[in-house]
Amino acid sequence: MRAALTWALLGLLLAGCPTADDDDATGPPDDDDTVDDDDSNDDDDSVDDDDSGDDDDDDSAVGDDDDTTPPRWICSEDSEGPNGTFETAVEGPPFGVSRDQLTLCNVGDSDWFWWDLNAEDVITIDADYEQPAGNIALELYDADGQLLTMSDDLEDDERVWWQVFEDTRVYARIHLQDDPIGVPGMFYGLGQLRCFADEYEENDSLAQAAPNQVPFSILDLSTCLPDEEDWWVLEGVLPGDVMQVRSVFSTIDGDLDFELFAPTGELLESGNNIGPLETIVYWAETGGDYVLRTWVAADYRGPGMHYDLDVDIAGSPGECYPDPVEPNDSEGEATSLTITLYEDFSACEGDDDYYAIEAGVGDVLVIDLDFTHNEGDIDAFLIDPLGSEVAASDSSTDDEQLVVPVYLAGTYTLQVTLTDDLGGIPGNFYNMGISGPLTYPCVADSLEPNDSLETAQPMPNGDYRDQTICPGEDDWYELSLNRLEFVELNLGTNHFFEGNADAYLRDATGAVVASTTAPFGNEFFTYSVPETALYYLQVTLESDEGTIAGTIYDFAVLSLIMSTCSPDIWEPNDSYGAAAPINTGPTNGATVCEGEPDFFSFTATAGDDIQIEATFDGAEGNIEGFLYDPSGTQVAGPSTTFNHNAGSSGTWTVEFSLPSDSGSMTGNSYDFTLSL
């Protein structure tokens, strides 16, 4: 973010500021002074309007409006004011949204902003400006007005960061310390970022490592502090399992690395690629709980970083299996690629992979291969449109990178070779990222066409990666959901600087029932399903940035039955023969489920007056009751209030059933009282 102008302000005063008034060399500027309007300095004297001392535009002399006297600039308040004090502070721009063209007009002037934060949030606030036009200081205060931190160096821009430990409000003061160039005031820009602690905190050490049963996939994790680590226990790894540990993040935020440890504590593998993807592939000779450590190797934007984490488990394959883009075993079969991330390619011994990349003169191709060298050494070679090799990366360590300036336009061929097959599995897996100052059309993903509700793709629970959304073409997905299911959507763009995607959940009529429209990064919503029906997820491209048309995104859909009909303490009592015995008095906390009636038995003597009264919430479903005599004959009902004279002695039975279920929970709860 950069303020568009640094000291050019908003108005122009067309006249200079003379040293004397219209009538006199001293005193207030009135016209009735003893030195009258015919004085040598006024507009009416013998030195006329074309004279060297007049105000006329027709004179070339230095006293008029056309001479070399500079105009005067007027500094105008920006639209956020008045917010010059702690008490008049205004709510700051939303986190992730920058504000330019803010102004400070005089040395000592301040602008105050506030933001509400949650416990464990970490924020960064930037005030951007250019030093030659003046100097700005940035200070951060708590809700009581106590100074927390500040930045007031003598270079361009100021930045502060802070972590809070309880829900609170913070205040930022931006004030003009120096205005050296003689033009009143200056422009500045205000930007702010917020890092949210994820649900697995505190998992900042081995002792606090968060356990997860493998395999698992977690989106939108965060490390918010410069020295923060995340630790994970990978539970349930079996001997012979092939683990593929993968994290995805944005390189504009920084660089994330990780390490895999054996159950014994031995360091097994490291992922320290400089690209936006880290991968470890490891064949487990022994089973047990493995440990993963992740940390921020470089933090460019602050505060912290967001990332996705996957741990996939597969049995050791008997042979190297082909990836989805095979066959691409020759230049003639080369698979076309564009700028993005590609995951889960496989390199097999004696079976090279070929890819075609279009590039123009002036482009710089940057190709990153991410893999675990201990499972096999992979090398990469780039061939230009004339068939000449122009670059090679053939190290004997993890990962390969090619950086190639393009001097010849056309189709370049990337050859990927498994030079040495190592480790416990045949072949090796690799991921690939392609970047550079290139411009490409939007490439359809494998689920197209799904640009309308009518062509929506059915999507069960699961993770869906590398989907493409193009300008003017929404993506639609069909979800078959049941009443009382709880749906969670997590959607993230692989490169938020390539564009922002929003998501809407619609019912069968097209009405929006849930949505997420975050300004950048990950999107998230939850929804409790009121009725069993088809629902539709619409993903739309809210903004298109960067070097490719459209953007690449991943999303995960999870739907769970959050409310089930739970058995009560009298179960199983779903039949006449399994009736639960009760005594006189209240029976509270019973639950009846649709299709599973409840039966209760009690002893009565001939001539007893049997009184039963049940209470329940009718909005959750209507309950019906039936009374049976000792022979099993129904003598009353359907009702939930009985007043019946016992015609015989013995065991009597009352039944409660739920003919239809409604409301926000499955089944219905009820209480009843028996009196004799």
N, C-alpha and C positions, 0 to 999 in steps of 0.2 A: 504494500500500500504506500502511496506517495501522494501528498497534497499536490494538486495540479499546478498551482502557483504558490510561490513561497512568500512574496511580499507585495505583489501587485494587488491593491485593494479595490473597493467596490464603487467608489464615486470620484468625481473630479470637481474641485473648486476652481472655477475659471479665472478668478481674479487673484493677483498677488496680494500680499498683506502690507500696505504702506506704513511708514513710520509716523505719519501725522494724519489728523482728521481732515474733514473738508474745509474747515474754517481757520484752523489755528495749528501751530506746531505742538501745542499741548492741550490737555483737557479732553473731555469726552467728545465723541464724534458728532456734535450737533451742527446745524447750519446757521445759528443765530449769534455767533461769536463776533467779537469786535473786529477781528480780521474777517471781513465778510466774504461773500461768495465771489468777489472779484479779486480775491487774493491771487498771488502768483501760483499758488498750489491748487486752486479749485478749477471748476469746469467753465467758469464764466469770465475769467479775467482777460486782460489784453494779450496774454499769451494764449491764443485761441486753441480750439480743439485739434488743430493740426500741428501744434507746437510740440517740442520735445518733452514737455512735461505733462501732456494730456493723456486721456484714456482712449483716444480714438484709434480705431483699427486701421486708419489710413496712413499712419505715420510710421516711418521706419526707425524711429529713434528708440532708445532702450527703455523709455518709460511707458510704452503702450502695450496693448495686449498681444502684439505679434513679436515682441522682442525676445531676448534669450532668458528672461526670468521664468523659471520652471513653474508648472502648475502645482497646485497643492492637492494631495490625495486624502480622501476621507475613509476611515476605517468603519465599517458597519458591523453591528452585532450579527452573529449567525442565528439560525432558526432555533437553536437549543436554548438560548437565553430567555430571560435573565437567570443565570445560575452562578453568580459570582461569589456565593458564600456556602459554607457547610449547610446552613439552614435552608437555602434555596436550591440545593443540589437536585438535578433531574436524573431520571432513570437512564442509564447508559444504553448504547446500542446493544442489540442481542449479541451474545457470544458467537463469534464467527462472522459477524457482519461489520465491515469497516465503515467509518464516516469520514469523508474528506471535506475540505472547504470550511472547517471550523476556524474561528478567528479569536485572537487576543489583540486588543487595540492599543493598550498602553502598558508600559513597564509597571509591574505590580498587579496587573489584572489577572484574575483567576477564573477558570471554568471548573465546576464541580459536577461529578457524576456518581451514581451509586448503582450497585448490583447486589441482588440477593443470592447467597451461596448456600450450599448444603455441606454438611460435615464431610470431610475428606476431599472436598474439591480442591483443585490446584488451578490457579489462573495466571495468565500472562497478560499484561496491558502494555501497549506500545503507543507512544506519541511520536509521530513521524513529521519531520520538518527538515529544512536545510539551514545549517548553521550560519552561513554568511548573512542571512536575513535577521538573525537574532538568536537568542538562546532561551529554551524552554526547560523548566524543571517539572518532574512528575513525582507525585507523592501519593502514598496509599495509607488510608486511615481506617480504624475500626469504627464500630457504631457509636462509641463514646467519644470519638474525635481524637483518639490517641494515634500518633504516627506509628505505622508498622514498618514501612520501608520506603526508599526514595531513590531516584536517579536524577542526577543534575550535572552530568559531564559536559564538556565543552565541544563535543562532536555532534554530528547529525544524530537525531533520534534519541529517545529515552525508552527504557524498558524496565518494568518491575515484574516479579512473580511472587506468589504467596500461596501457602497452603493453609486452609482453615480446618479446625477440628470440631466445630459445632455449627449448626445452622445459624447464619448471621448475615448482616449487611456490611459491605465494605464501600468506602468512598475513595474516589480518585480526584486529586487536585492537579490541574495542569495550569501553570502560571508562567507569565512572561518575565524573565529575569533581566534581559538586555535587548535593546532595540537599536543597534549601532549605526544603521545606514541612513537615518534621517527620514525614512518613510514610516508613518505611524502604523504600528501593528504588524501582524504576520498571520499567515495561514498555517494550520497543522492538520494532520489526519490522526484519527483515533481508531485503534484496532485492539481486539481482545479475544483471547482463546481460553477455553475452560476444559480441564481434564477431569472426567468423572471417575471416581474409584469404581472398579467393577465389582460384581457380586461375590467374587472369590477372595477379596481382601479380608483379613490380612494374610497373605501367603508370600511374605517377603523373605523367608528363610527356609532352610531345610526342615527345621522343626515345625514350621507352619505350613508346609507344603499341602496344597489342595488335592485330595484324592479324587480320581475319576476312573471309572471302569472303562477299559479299552474295548472297542474303538469309541472315540468321541469326537465331536466337532463343536467348537465354541466360537461365536462371532463377537466382535467388538469388545475385546479385552483391552485393558489399559495399564500402562506404567506411567505414573504421573510425576514422579520426582527424578532428579538427575541421577541419583545413585540407587534407585529402586530396582529390585529384582522380583520376578515371579517364579515360584517353585511349584512343581506339579508331581504327584505320584501317579504313575501309569499302572493301574491295578489289573491283575488278571492276565498277564502275559504268559503264554505257554511255551514250552520248549519247541523250537522249530518255527515259531511265529516270525513273520517278516513285518517289522514295524516301519511305517513311513510317517515320520513326524514332520509337519509342515506348518509354517507361519507365513501369512501374507500381510503386508503393511505398505504404507506410502513412503517412498524415498524422499519426498519433499518434506516429510516430517523428520526423518532421520534414518538410522540403521539399527536393526534389531538382530541380536545374535542369540544362540542357545547352545546348551551342552546336554548330552545324554549320559546318565550314570547307571551302572549295573546295580542290582540289589545289594551287592557287597560294597558299594560306594566307589568302585573303580570308574574313572572317566573312560567312556567308550568312543564317543564321536562328538564333533563340534560342527556347528553350522555358523559360518562367519562370512557368508557371501555379502558383497556390497550392493547387490540388487534388491528388488522389492520382495524377494521370496527366499526363505530359508528352508532347506530340506535335509533331513537325515534319514537314510535307509539303513536299517540294522536287522540282521538275522540273529534271533535270540537262540543261542545254544542252550541256555538254561531258562527256566520259567521264574516267575516271581514279580515283585513290584519294582519297576524301574523308576528312575527319577529324572525329571527334566528341569533345567534351570534356564530362564530367559532373562535378558537384560538389554537395556538401551546402550548400544555401542556409540551412537552419535545422535544428538538431539538438535535439529536445525531450527525448528520453529517454536518449540516449547508451547505449553508445558507437557512433557512426556510424549507418549506415542500410543496410538490405537493399533490393534492387530487382531487377526483371526488365528486360531490354533486348531489343527486337525491331527489326530493320531489314528491312522488306519492300520488294521491288522489283517494279514492274509497268511495262509499256509505257504510253506516254501514250495514254489512251483517246480514241477519236474523238468520244465524247459522254459526258455525265454519266450514270453508270449508277446504277440504283436500289439502295438498301441492302436488307437482308433483311426489314425491317419494312414495306416498301411493299406495298400502297398505304395511305398515311396522310396524304392530301392535303387533308383537311377535318376539322372538329371531329367529324363523325359517324364518321369512319374513324380517329379518334385511337387510337394504340397505348398500351396500359396499361403504366405503368412503376412500379417500386418503388425502395426505397433500395438502390443498388449502383452499379457502374460499367458503362457501356455504351460499346462500342468500334465503330469502323468504320461510323458513320452517314455518309451523304453528303447534302449540300445542293446542290440543282440550281436554276438560275435559273428563276424563274417557277413553281416547284413546292415550296411550303412544306411543312414537316413538322409534324404535330400529335401531341401525346402527352397522355395522361390520367393524372393523379396524384390518388389519394385522400388527403385530409387532414382532420384534426379540429381543433376549436377548441383553441387553445393550442399547436398544432404550429408549428414554424418551418421552412419549406421553404428549403433551400439547394441551388441548382442551378448547376453549373459546366459551361460549354461550353469545350472545349479544342480549338483549331484554329490554323492558320497563316494570319494575315491576308493575307500576300502572295499566297496562292492564292485568296483570296476573303473578302469581309467578311460575317460571319454575325452576325445580331442575334437576340435572344430576347425574347418577350413572354408574360406569364402572365395568364390570364383566369379569373375566379372562377366559381363555380357559377351566378351570375346573368347571366353574359355580359359582365361589366365587366372592362376591363383594369386589373389592380392593380399591375403592375410591368413594367418594360422595361429591357433592357440593350442599348444600341446604340452602343457605342464603335467607334472606327476603329482598334483595335489588336488584337493577339492576344487571344483568349479573352473570354468574357462570364460574368458571375455575377449571379444573382438571389438575394436574401435576403428572404423574405416571411413575416412573422408571419400566422398563420391566425386569422381572427375569424369565419369562416363555414364550417361543415363541409360537405363534399361533394366533387365531382369538379372539380379544377382542370385547365385546358387550357394546355399549353405550346406556343406557336407558334414554330418556328425558321425563319428566313428568310435566304436568300442575297441580301443587298442589292446586292452588286457582285461580279461574277465576274472575278477577276484571275489572274495567273500563267500557267503553261504548260499547265494541264489544265482541261477543262470541269468546272465545279462545284468543290466543296471537300469534304474529309473533316472530320468532327468526332467527338469523343468527349464523353461526358456523364456527370457524376457527380451523384447525388441523395443528399442527406443531411439530417439534422435529427432532432429528438426525436420520431420517428414509430414506430409499431408496426405491422408488416405480417405477414400470413401467409406461409408458405413458398411460393414460386412455382416450379412444376416447370420444368425445363429442356427443351430440345428432344429430348433422348435418352430421356426417360421414355416408357413404364415400363421401368426396368432395376433393379428393387428386389430381384432374387434371382439366383442363379446360372443358373437356367433362362431368365431374360429378359435375360441379360448382352448388352451391345452390343458387336459386333466392333469392335476398335480397332486399326488399323494404326499404324505409326510416325507420330509427328507431335505437334503442340501442340494442346491442347483447352482453350478458354477459356470462362469464365463458366458453368461447370457449377454446379448448385444441389444441395446435399444437405440433406434435411429431417429433422427429428427422427423417429427410429424407422423411417426408410426409407434403407437403405444403397444406394449406387450400385455396380453390377457391370459390368465390362467383360471381354470375351473377347479373349485374345491367342493367336494361332497362332504357336508358337515352335518353332524347330528345335534339335536337339542341337548343343551347343557355341556357341549364340548367347549373347551377353552382354547382359543387359537392364538398362537404367537408367531408373528412374522419378524424376521430380522433381515434387512437388505442393506448391502453396502456396495459402493462403487469401488472397483479395483484402483482407480486413480481419480480422487475427487477433483483434481485440477483438470480432468478431461470432461467434466460435466456433472450435474446433480440430477439424480432420479428420485421421484416421489412415488408413493404407493397408496392405493385406495382399495378398500374392500367394499364390494357392492353386493346387495342382495339380488334376487332374481328379477326384481323390477328395475334394477339399475341404480337404486338409491344408495348413497354412500353410508355405510354403517361404521366404518373405522378408517383412519387415514394416518399417514405420517408424512410431514413436509419439512423436515429439517433442512437448514440452509446449505449444509454440505455434510459429507461423510456418511455415517450409517443412519438408516431409517429403522424404526421399531414401532410396532403396536401390538396390543392384545385385544381380544374380543371374545365375549361370552355369547355363545350361539343360542338364540331364543327358540328357534324352530328348526327341525330337520329339513334341509333343502339344499339346493345348489347355490353356492356363492361364487363370486368372481373377483379375482385379484387383478387390478389394473396398475401397471407400472408405466409411468410417463416421464419423458425427459424434460425436466423443469428448466435446465440451462445447459447449453452445449459450449464447452470451452476446449482449449488445447489443440492438438495437431490432427486428431482424427474426428471425422463426423460421428456423432453419437458417443456412447460410452459403454464400457464393459461393467457388468455387475454380477454379484453373487446374491443368492437369497436362500433362506432356510424357512420352512414351514413346519410347525409342530402343533398338532391338535390333540388334546387329551380330554377324556371324560373327567371333569373336575368334581362332579357330584354324582355319587352312586347310591343306590338304595342299600343302606347298611343294615345288617341283621341286628335285632335287639337281643336282650338277654334271655328271652323265652324261646328263641329258635333252637331246633326246628319244631315248629308247631303249625305246619302248613296243611294239615289234614285233620279230619274228625278223630281219627285214631291216635294222632300225635298231640292232642290238645294238652296245653300246659296247665297244671293245676294252680288255682288261685284261692285266696281267702277273701272274706268280706273286707271292705275298705277300698281305698284308692289303689289303682294300678297305673303308674305314671311312666312316661318315656317309651311307650310301645311304638313300633314302626311297622307299617303295612306296605308291601310292595305290590305293584300291579301284577296280577296273575298269581300272587302268592298270598292267599288269605291267612289270617291268624285265627287259631282256635284256642279257647280257654275253658277249663272245666272246673266245676265247683259242686259241692254237695248241698242238697236242699231236701227238706222234709215236706211231705204232703201238707198242704194248707199254708206253707210259707208264702209270704208276699215277696216275689223276686223283683227287685228294683235295680236297673242298670242304666247309667247315663254316661255317654261318651262325649268328649269335646275335642275339637280339632280345627285347623285353619282350612276353611273351605276353598281358599284361593289355591291351595296346594293339591286339591283333588277331593272329591266327595267320597266319604267313607260310608258304607252300609253295614248294618248288623243284623244277625239272625239268631234266634234262640231255639235250642233243641231240647226235648225232654229226654229222660233216661233211655227211651227206646230208639232215639235218633230221629224222631219225628220233629220237623220244623213246626213250632207252635206260635212264633211271632217273627215279624220282620217283613220287608227290610225297614230298619229304623236304627237309630242310635240311642233311643230312649225307650226302655221297657218297664212296664208295671204289670207283672203277670203272676197269677196265683198258681202255685205248684199243685198239680193234680196228683202227683205221685212222688214218692221218696226215691232218692238215688242220685246218680251223677248227671247233672245238667251241663249243657255246653253252649257257649256263646261264640259266634263267628263274626269277625270284622274283615271286610274285603274292600279293595280299591278298584272300582269298575274302570276308571280312567284316570290317568296321571296328568297333572297340569302344574303350573307354577315354576318356580326357579330351582327346585330340587327334585330328585327322583324319589318316588314314594311319598308317604305322608306320616307325620308323627301324630299320636293321639294319647289321651289319658281317659280312663274310665273308672267309675266307682260302682262296686257291687254292695247292695244292702239286702238283708233277709229279715 
